[in-house]
């Protein structure tokens, strides 16, 4: 795949920085690697990463198709909340990556699904993500939909695109939220200063809506329920941090030092997922119980 860009300003910007702003789906290091490999040209001439752009120049960036590696089935126990001929809902544990990625080629949910279901998974997202119609972060627990066939996958993907799937989360956040609830409507996009992070009100940001409701207050912390109207990367974590109430235990958007050392990652749980079943046409909801670590934290906060 080749992408083309025409420089519309004369700011003498470095080409690697320019492309990282134009293609927020790629990291800057990835773009620099493409430049080193000769995949990026300006007016049909290969350039280096420090090349300064001029008005009117045309950039072509060839992005090679990813090499899909063989994913091995692994006998990893799954906590299945619901299953039928079309789909299953899995209660994903903490510290499990959903699908293989650099640095995480084993121990993922996909490795476990391939062992449990074999070839009985949808293939729309390719061999790296069989059955995966959406995802949650490595350290987020809870309900995750998995599709067994392409028909179910397409139907549920359409519901996600239309924002009609109900996704309810529960979290403990820093600070005392005084209001009983509210709506956060702030666009989210890739941070221009840290490619691992998302941010609000950045270039190429997309609409993001999070509704929240206070369940319980613990002085310096608040237990909240959140509903996603959209599903942007790190949406809850970004929105709550933007409101000065980052998710407890979140090292990326919250304090670097967690006040509860026993926590590993953010205290965020995908409690309920609701959708129209692709075969029956009936609306259904599946709920994942709070994990032990979450209940233990609530007990400790109540005791204090």
C-alpha positions as CSV (number, residue, x, y, z in Angstrom):
1,X,0.0,0.0,0.0
2,X,1.3,3.5,-0.9
3,X,0.1,6.7,0.7
4,X,0.6,10.1,-0.9
5,X,0.8,13.5,0.7
6,X,1.3,17.0,-0.8
7,X,3.1,19.5,1.5
8,X,0.8,22.5,1.9
9,X,3.0,24.7,4.1
10,X,6.5,26.0,3.9
11,X,7.6,25.3,7.4
12,X,10.7,23.3,6.6
13,X,9.4,20.5,8.8
14,X,11.4,17.3,9.2
15,X,9.8,14.5,7.1
16,X,9.6,12.0,9.9
17,X,7.7,14.4,12.1
18,X,5.4,15.5,9.3
19,X,4.5,11.9,8.5
20,X,3.9,11.0,12.1
21,X,1.3,13.8,12.3
22,X,-0.3,12.7,9.0
23,X,-0.4,9.0,9.8
24,X,-1.4,8.7,13.5
25,X,-1.8,4.9,13.1
26,X,2.0,4.5,12.8
27,X,4.6,5.3,15.4
28,X,7.4,7.7,14.6
29,X,10.0,4.9,15.0
30,X,8.0,2.8,12.5
31,X,8.1,5.8,10.1
32,X,11.8,6.3,10.6
33,X,12.3,2.6,9.8
34,X,10.3,2.9,6.6
35,X,12.5,5.9,5.6
36,X,15.7,3.9,6.3
37,X,14.4,1.1,4.1
38,X,13.9,3.5,1.2
39,X,10.1,3.3,1.3
40,X,9.6,7.0,1.6
41,X,10.3,9.3,-1.4
42,X,9.9,13.1,-2.0
43,X,9.1,13.8,-5.6
44,X,10.1,10.2,-6.4
45,X,13.5,10.5,-4.7
46,X,14.4,8.6,-1.5
47,X,15.2,10.9,1.5
48,X,16.6,10.6,5.0
49,X,14.6,11.1,8.2
50,X,16.0,14.6,8.8
51,X,15.0,15.9,5.3
52,X,13.3,19.3,5.5
53,X,10.1,19.6,3.5
54,X,9.2,22.5,1.1
55,X,5.9,23.8,-0.1
56,X,4.4,21.7,-3.0
57,X,6.5,18.6,-2.6
58,X,4.8,15.3,-3.0
59,X,5.6,12.5,-0.6
60,X,5.0,8.8,-1.3
61,X,5.2,6.3,1.5
62,X,5.1,2.6,0.8
63,X,3.9,0.5,3.7
64,X,4.7,-3.2,3.2
65,X,2.0,-5.7,4.1
66,X,2.6,-7.0,7.6
67,X,4.1,-10.5,7.7
68,X,1.6,-12.7,9.4
69,X,3.4,-15.2,11.6
70,X,1.9,-18.5,12.6
71,X,0.1,-18.3,15.9
72,X,0.3,-21.4,18.0
73,X,-2.7,-22.8,20.0
74,X,-1.9,-22.8,23.7
75,X,-3.8,-24.6,26.5
76,X,-4.8,-21.5,28.5
77,X,-7.9,-21.7,30.7
78,X,-10.7,-19.4,29.5
79,X,-13.5,-18.0,31.7
80,X,-16.4,-18.2,29.3
81,X,-19.4,-16.2,30.4
82,X,-21.6,-17.1,27.4
83,X,-21.3,-19.3,24.3
84,X,-23.5,-20.4,21.3
85,X,-22.9,-21.4,17.7
86,X,-22.1,-17.8,16.6
87,X,-20.1,-16.2,19.4
88,X,-18.8,-16.4,22.9
89,X,-18.2,-13.8,25.6
90,X,-15.0,-14.2,27.5
91,X,-14.1,-12.7,30.9
92,X,-10.6,-11.5,30.1
93,X,-8.2,-11.6,33.1
94,X,-5.7,-8.9,34.0
95,X,-2.3,-9.0,32.3
96,X,-3.6,-10.9,29.2
97,X,-3.0,-9.3,25.7
98,X,-5.9,-9.8,23.4
99,X,-4.0,-10.6,20.2
100,X,-0.4,-11.2,19.3
101,X,1.8,-8.2,18.7
102,X,5.5,-7.4,18.9
103,X,6.7,-8.5,22.3
104,X,3.6,-10.5,22.9
105,X,3.6,-13.6,20.6
106,X,2.3,-16.1,23.2
107,X,0.0,-16.2,26.2
108,X,-2.6,-14.0,24.4
109,X,-6.3,-14.5,24.2
110,X,-6.0,-15.6,20.5
111,X,-3.5,-18.4,21.5
112,X,-6.1,-19.6,24.0
113,X,-9.0,-19.3,21.5
114,X,-7.1,-21.3,18.9
115,X,-6.7,-24.2,21.3
116,X,-10.3,-24.1,22.5
117,X,-12.0,-23.5,19.1
118,X,-9.5,-24.5,16.5
119,X,-10.6,-23.2,13.1
120,X,-14.1,-22.3,14.4
121,X,-13.3,-18.6,14.5
122,X,-14.2,-15.7,12.1
123,X,-11.4,-14.8,9.7
124,X,-12.3,-11.2,8.8
125,X,-9.4,-9.8,10.8
126,X,-6.8,-12.2,9.5
127,X,-4.8,-14.9,11.1
128,X,-3.4,-12.6,13.8
129,X,-6.8,-11.7,15.1
130,X,-9.2,-14.6,14.4
131,X,-12.6,-14.0,16.0
132,X,-11.6,-10.7,17.5
133,X,-14.2,-8.0,16.8
134,X,-13.0,-5.5,19.5
135,X,-10.4,-5.4,22.2
136,X,-9.7,-4.2,25.7
137,X,-6.3,-3.2,27.2
138,X,-3.9,-5.7,28.6
139,X,-4.6,-4.7,32.2
140,X,-8.3,-4.1,31.8
141,X,-10.5,-7.1,32.9
142,X,-13.9,-8.2,31.8
143,X,-16.3,-8.9,29.0
144,X,-15.0,-9.4,25.5
145,X,-16.9,-10.6,22.4
146,X,-15.5,-13.3,20.2
147,X,-17.0,-14.4,16.9
148,X,-17.1,-17.9,15.5
149,X,-18.0,-17.0,11.9
150,X,-17.8,-14.2,9.5
151,X,-21.5,-13.5,9.5
152,X,-21.6,-12.9,13.2
153,X,-18.4,-10.9,13.0
154,X,-19.8,-8.5,10.4
155,X,-23.1,-8.1,12.2
156,X,-21.4,-7.2,15.5
157,X,-18.8,-5.0,13.8
158,X,-21.6,-3.0,12.2
159,X,-23.1,-2.5,15.7
160,X,-19.8,-1.3,17.0
161,X,-19.5,1.1,14.1
162,X,-23.0,2.4,14.8
163,X,-22.2,2.8,18.5
164,X,-25.3,0.6,19.3
165,X,-23.4,-2.0,21.5
166,X,-23.7,-1.3,25.2
167,X,-20.4,-1.3,27.0
168,X,-20.5,-0.6,30.7
169,X,-17.3,-0.3,32.8
170,X,-16.5,0.1,36.4
171,X,-13.4,1.8,37.8
172,X,-11.9,3.4,40.8
173,X,-10.4,6.8,40.1
174,X,-8.3,9.4,41.9
175,X,-10.0,12.2,43.6
176,X,-13.5,13.0,45.0
177,X,-16.0,13.5,42.1
178,X,-18.5,15.9,43.6
179,X,-21.3,15.6,41.0
180,X,-23.3,12.4,40.8
181,X,-22.6,11.9,37.1
182,X,-22.0,13.6,33.8
183,X,-20.9,13.3,30.2
184,X,-17.4,13.8,28.8
185,X,-17.4,14.8,25.1
186,X,-13.8,15.4,24.2
187,X,-12.2,14.3,20.9
188,X,-9.3,11.8,21.2
189,X,-6.4,11.2,18.9
190,X,-2.8,10.0,19.1
191,X,-0.5,12.2,21.2
192,X,2.0,14.2,19.2
193,X,4.6,14.1,22.0
194,X,4.3,10.5,23.1
195,X,3.2,7.9,20.6
196,X,2.3,5.4,23.3
197,X,-0.4,7.8,24.6
198,X,-3.7,9.2,23.3
199,X,-4.8,12.7,24.0
200,X,-7.7,15.1,23.6
201,X,-8.0,18.0,21.2
202,X,-5.1,16.9,19.0
203,X,-4.8,16.9,15.3
204,X,-6.8,14.1,13.6
205,X,-8.7,13.5,16.9
206,X,-12.0,11.7,16.6
207,X,-15.3,12.3,18.5
208,X,-15.4,10.5,21.9
209,X,-18.2,10.4,24.4
210,X,-18.1,8.8,27.9
211,X,-20.9,8.9,30.4
212,X,-20.1,8.4,34.1
213,X,-22.0,7.8,37.3
214,X,-20.7,7.9,40.8
215,X,-21.4,4.6,42.7
216,X,-19.4,5.4,45.9
217,X,-17.0,7.9,47.4
218,X,-14.0,7.1,49.5
219,X,-12.6,10.5,50.2
220,X,-9.5,10.6,48.0
221,X,-11.0,8.0,45.5
222,X,-14.3,7.5,43.7
223,X,-15.9,4.3,42.5
224,X,-17.6,5.0,39.2
225,X,-19.7,3.3,36.5
226,X,-18.9,4.4,32.9
227,X,-20.8,3.9,29.6
228,X,-19.0,4.3,26.2
229,X,-20.9,5.9,23.4
230,X,-17.8,5.5,21.3
231,X,-14.8,3.2,21.5
232,X,-11.6,5.1,21.1
233,X,-8.2,3.7,22.2
234,X,-7.7,4.2,26.0
235,X,-11.0,6.3,25.9
236,X,-11.9,6.0,29.6
237,X,-8.4,6.4,30.8
238,X,-7.8,9.5,28.7
239,X,-11.2,11.1,29.5
240,X,-10.9,10.6,33.3
241,X,-7.3,11.8,33.3
242,X,-8.4,14.9,31.3
243,X,-11.0,15.6,34.1
244,X,-8.2,15.3,36.7
245,X,-9.5,11.9,37.9
246,X,-7.2,9.3,36.4
247,X,-8.0,5.7,36.8
248,X,-6.3,4.3,40.0
249,X,-3.2,2.2,39.1
250,X,-2.9,3.6,35.6
251,X,0.9,4.3,35.1
252,X,0.4,5.9,31.6
253,X,-2.2,8.6,32.4
254,X,-2.0,8.7,36.2
255,X,0.6,9.1,38.9
256,X,3.7,7.1,38.2
257,X,3.7,5.8,41.8
258,X,0.6,3.9,42.7
259,X,-0.6,4.3,46.4
260,X,-1.6,0.6,46.4
261,X,1.6,-1.4,45.4
262,X,-0.4,-4.6,45.1
263,X,-2.3,-3.2,42.0
264,X,-0.8,-4.1,38.6
265,X,-2.2,-1.7,36.0
266,X,-5.4,0.3,36.0
267,X,-8.4,-0.5,38.1
268,X,-10.8,-0.8,35.2
269,X,-13.3,-3.6,34.5
270,X,-15.5,-4.2,31.5
271,X,-18.6,-5.1,33.5
272,X,-21.4,-5.5,30.9
273,X,-21.7,-5.9,27.2
274,X,-25.1,-5.7,25.4
275,X,-25.8,-6.3,21.8
276,X,-28.3,-7.6,19.3
277,X,-27.6,-11.3,18.6
278,X,-26.6,-11.7,14.9
279,X,-28.8,-14.8,14.4
280,X,-31.8,-14.4,16.7
281,X,-32.1,-10.6,16.4
282,X,-32.8,-10.4,20.1
283,X,-31.0,-8.0,22.4
284,X,-29.0,-9.6,25.1
285,X,-26.5,-8.6,27.8
286,X,-23.7,-10.5,29.4
287,X,-22.1,-9.4,32.7
288,X,-18.6,-10.2,34.0
289,X,-18.4,-10.2,37.9
290,X,-15.8,-8.0,39.5
291,X,-12.4,-9.7,39.7
292,X,-11.0,-10.5,43.2
293,X,-8.4,-7.7,43.1
294,X,-11.2,-5.2,42.5
295,X,-13.4,-6.5,45.3
296,X,-10.4,-6.5,47.7
297,X,-9.6,-2.9,46.9
298,X,-13.2,-1.8,47.5
299,X,-13.2,-3.7,50.8
300,X,-9.9,-1.9,51.8
301,X,-11.2,1.5,50.8
302,X,-14.5,1.0,52.7
303,X,-12.5,-0.1,55.8
304,X,-10.3,3.0,55.7
